[in-house]
Amino acid sequence: MKDTQDGFTNLIGGEWVTAGATRANINPSDTSDVIGQYASAEATAVDAAVDAAKAALPAWAEASPQLRHDILDAVGSELLARKDEIGHLLAREEGKILAEAIGETTRAGQVFKFFAGEALRVAGDLQPSVRPGIDVAVTREPVGIVGLITPWNFPIAIPAWKTAPALAYGNCVILKPADLTPGCAHVIAEALHRHGCPPGVFNLVMGRGSTVGEAMVTHPDIDAISFTGSVATGHRIAETCGRLRKKVQLEMGGKNPMVVLDDADLSVAVPACLNGTFFSTGQRCTASSRLIVTEGIHDAFVDELTRQMQALTVGDARDPATQIGPVVDAKQLQSNLDYVALARQEGAEVMGGDRLDLNKDGFYQSPALFLGTTNDMRINREEIFGPCGSVIKVTDFDAALAVANDTEFGLSAGICTTSLKHASAFRRRSQVGMVMVNLPTAGVDYHVPFGGRKGSSYGAREQGRYAVEFYTAVKTAYIAAG
Ligand code: NAP
């Protein structure tokens, strides 16, 4: 809750509590614009949240699914009704342009409504035993207390797609949003609180990953951790969870390939690559960062993509004319610029990628295209997470597929082609969790599974009906007539 004296506080056990310290939430489009002071908690706040969740769990785990449905449905309705206002906040704290920010808020509302319905559809199996006179019942129960750790780049959608299923299936939640973008998670907390989520069932603990996040991962009474973020943090969390035998789910980075074949329709391929590579300032785990293009279409594709890229308007995320907002902060901007310099060192021809001074203190960069690259370059192995894409020229479909799969990541992969044969082969042979045909690698639905393979993901899938796997424990009961 916003208190003029304390700023935006944590929600623990149904109470809005200060954390001692606060952190300024800064607008990356204009760093003189401070959105507010947000709590920055210590590890003791996690202990308090776990105590509150433990007290709330027995009643919530056995609560009527109607109650869970009604709360989640009301939160979903509120997010949808307030999508413009919340989208504005999202644009202000993360730098996503207004249309994308409102779209992300809409998606968060839809996610809550989807899982409101799922709360009423927790099905089990009843089947005969192989032994006469015995029934076998397979049922699902809540996992218990789940810790949700989220990144800055989807500050409302990711907290929503973890929180909603966790609550729908009867778990108690401790959410730690990214320190850079706590505002949207705070909106979710306020809505849950206002719509009657019982004290302790949902707790918001804002603060640093190295304190709050670490305390959640190591806390003996948190049963499961769902994490989205970088590979380095994910690996660290997985090791700790393995040692403590906690259930864990990781969604991490990507180096997503987009293949463009000679037979592609340029009017489809260029917008798909433009969107996938540069929209949301390239700050999407599903961004198309490697454009793998066959020889016959390469020059025409590069000419048109470069022309459209150079016409993109970079600016303040809240200006309706802006197509590419700022980078999220100074550290990420410097990292992007270092990769642009690396691209030159590695022998790529670099179009764009300059630091922009738009007469305001924001973190602006022009989109960058790296031409004449090969898949072994560091710019094509490491996730950049900025508005930067590489073009890799290949001879044919087989070479394109081999390059697409030659990466430690496996989140999303796309192909632009008019050949059903190649589209089908690509769908079957891509070593990823999500395949797009004649669509950007980014941009997914809320009601179907999301996630990857290889170094991109670990554990059960998120979203859609598949979310039940992570947020429930299966019980098998054998029942004989007494
Ligand atoms: P990050 O630095 O790993 O942070 C993610 C979250 O983990 C933040 O809340 C962070 O806290 C917290 N954290 C940091 N250190 C921790 C620790 N030792 N223990 C527990 N928690 C800790 O990632 P990011 O920079 O926010 O996000 C960008 C990354 O997310 C990219 O690699 C991107 O690909 C990935 N991503 C993946 C998906 C997907 O679904 N696959 C979706 C979106 C983003 P702080 O707030 O203090 O940093």
Boltz pocket constraint, residues with backbone or C-beta under 6 A from the ligand:
constraints:
  - pocket:
      binder: B
      contacts: [[A, 149], [A, 150], [A, 151], [A, 152], [A, 153], [A, 154], [A, 176], [A, 177], [A, 178], [A, 179], [A, 180], [A, 207], [A, 208], [A, 209], [A, 210], [A, 212], [A, 213], [A, 214], [A, 217], [A, 228], [A, 229], [A, 230], [A, 231], [A, 233], [A, 234], [A, 236], [A, 237], [A, 251], [A, 252], [A, 253], [A, 254], [A, 284], [A, 285], [A, 383], [A, 385], [A, 411], [A, 456]]
      max_distance: 6.0
